[in-house]
């Protein structure tokens, strides 16, 4: 659950089947329901459907709710061989008075599409 204005931390690990010298990764997202912003752990705020270089295997994303509705985002990690891994995140609205003291933390492993 998430409250408008609250930020959820999403911990990600890219799990590769193998290491290939010229493999490059990009990350992008779509906001399917609701409104919010997604940013990388380096502070870069993503624009929906724009691709950004992904230069590390362990990283964090931060989703900040800007809506009182249910929110859904799809995150895509793609390599330069056109292999795609998709993760979907759903956040349900929670009333501010019901909000717990801790923020949401989600941990996901992104498997290399070659696996």
Secondary structure, DSSP 8 states (H G I E B T S, - for coil): -B-TT-EEEEEEEEE-SS--TT--EEEEEEEEES-EEEEETTS-B--TT--EEE--SEEEEEEEE--SS-EEEEEEEEETT--EEEEEEEE-B--GGG--SS--EEEEEEE-TT-
